[in-house]
Amino acid sequence: MQEDFQQAVEAIERVRCEATLGDDWTTLAQIFSNELAFVHSTGYVHDKIGYLDFLRTRVKTLRISRPASPTCKIMRGGVLVFGPIDQQMERRADAGIVNVSGWTTQLWTRNDNAWKLIHQQSTRRSE
């Protein structure tokens, strides 16, 4: 059962990354819980509407990679995912490039037979 949940969450996380890279707002809106709290490594916090707006208007994600497989922990009502992530983004205002190496913790819940991202928090990784 744990392996099934882990594979399902890893698959939906790949969909989230592909949708982010492709500016696929419809897919992202379906994946994000209405209660989403997205905490950036800079300390900014967005809800679902705010985070989608941030992606549309502030940054274009160019690359997302995971230098190591994340750890998944099955919990009552969800799956907690923790691991390293590297991203390259372009500021939409001036085309400046931002590279971020961080740790990300996500909480995925399953509602109506669909996995939803309800919480993500990132911390910059020391090099």
C-alpha positions as CSV (number, residue, x, y, z in Angstrom):
1,M,0.0,0.0,0.0
2,Q,2.8,2.5,0.9
3,E,4.5,1.8,-2.5
4,D,1.2,2.4,-4.3
5,F,0.7,5.8,-2.6
6,Q,4.3,6.7,-3.1
7,Q,4.1,5.9,-6.9
8,A,0.8,7.8,-7.2
9,V,2.2,10.9,-5.5
10,E,5.5,10.8,-7.5
11,A,3.4,10.6,-10.7
12,I,1.2,13.6,-9.8
13,E,4.3,15.5,-8.8
14,R,5.7,14.9,-12.2
15,V,2.4,16.2,-13.7
16,R,2.7,19.3,-11.5
17,C,6.3,19.9,-12.6
18,E,5.3,19.5,-16.3
19,A,2.3,21.7,-15.9
20,T,4.5,24.4,-14.2
21,L,7.1,24.2,-17.0
22,G,4.3,24.4,-19.6
23,D,2.3,27.2,-18.0
24,D,-0.7,24.8,-17.9
25,W,-2.9,26.8,-15.5
26,T,-5.9,24.5,-15.9
27,T,-3.9,21.4,-14.8
28,L,-2.3,23.3,-11.9
29,A,-5.7,24.6,-10.7
30,Q,-6.9,21.0,-10.7
31,I,-3.9,19.7,-8.8
32,F,-3.8,22.4,-6.2
33,S,-6.1,22.1,-3.2
34,N,-8.4,25.1,-2.6
35,E,-6.7,25.2,0.8
36,L,-3.2,25.4,-0.7
37,A,-0.5,27.1,1.3
38,F,2.7,27.6,-0.8
39,V,5.6,28.9,1.4
40,H,8.5,30.1,-0.7
41,S,12.1,29.9,0.5
42,T,12.1,33.7,0.6
43,G,9.3,33.7,3.2
44,Y,6.5,34.7,0.9
45,V,3.3,32.7,1.3
46,H,0.6,32.2,-1.4
47,D,-2.8,30.6,-1.4
48,K,-4.0,28.8,-4.5
49,I,-5.2,31.9,-6.4
50,G,-2.1,33.9,-5.3
51,Y,0.3,31.2,-6.3
52,L,-1.3,30.7,-9.8
53,D,-1.2,34.5,-10.3
54,F,2.5,34.5,-9.2
55,L,3.4,31.9,-11.8
56,R,1.4,33.7,-14.5
57,T,2.7,37.2,-13.9
58,R,6.0,37.0,-12.0
59,V,8.1,34.0,-12.9
60,K,8.4,31.5,-15.8
61,T,9.8,28.2,-14.6
62,L,12.5,27.0,-17.0
63,R,13.8,23.9,-15.3
64,I,12.9,21.7,-12.3
65,S,15.0,18.7,-11.3
66,R,15.4,16.5,-8.2
67,P,19.0,15.7,-7.5
68,A,17.8,12.7,-5.3
69,S,14.6,10.9,-5.0
70,P,12.3,12.4,-2.3
71,T,11.3,10.6,0.8
72,C,7.6,9.8,1.1
73,K,5.9,9.1,4.4
74,I,2.3,7.8,4.4
75,M,0.3,9.6,7.1
76,R,-3.4,9.4,8.0
77,G,-5.1,11.4,5.3
78,G,-2.1,12.1,3.1
79,V,1.5,11.7,2.0
80,L,4.3,13.8,3.2
81,V,7.1,14.3,0.7
82,F,10.5,15.7,1.5
83,G,13.6,16.1,-0.7
84,P,16.0,18.3,-2.6
85,I,14.9,20.3,-5.6
86,D,16.7,22.6,-8.1
87,Q,14.9,25.1,-10.2
88,Q,15.7,27.7,-12.8
89,M,13.2,30.5,-13.2
90,E,13.0,33.6,-15.4
91,R,11.5,36.8,-14.0
92,R,8.8,37.9,-16.4
93,A,9.4,41.6,-15.7
94,D,13.0,41.7,-16.9
95,A,14.0,38.2,-18.1
96,G,16.5,37.9,-15.2
97,I,17.4,34.3,-14.4
98,V,17.1,33.0,-10.9
99,N,18.5,29.6,-9.8
100,V,17.3,28.0,-6.6
101,S,18.6,24.9,-4.9
102,G,16.4,24.0,-2.0
103,W,14.6,21.4,0.1
104,T,10.9,21.0,-0.4
105,T,8.3,19.5,1.9
106,Q,4.9,18.8,0.4
107,L,1.7,17.4,1.8
108,W,-0.5,15.7,-0.7
109,T,-4.1,14.6,0.2
110,R,-6.5,12.4,-1.7
111,N,-10.0,13.8,-2.1
112,D,-12.7,12.6,-4.6
113,N,-10.2,10.0,-5.9
114,A,-7.7,12.7,-6.9
115,W,-4.4,13.8,-5.3
116,K,-4.2,17.4,-4.3
117,L,-1.3,19.5,-3.1
118,I,-2.4,21.2,0.1
119,H,0.9,22.4,1.4
120,Q,4.4,23.1,0.1
121,Q,7.3,24.7,1.9
122,S,10.7,25.4,0.5
123,T,14.0,26.2,2.2
124,R,17.2,27.2,0.4
125,R,19.8,24.5,0.4
126,S,23.4,25.4,1.5
127,E,25.9,24.5,-1.1
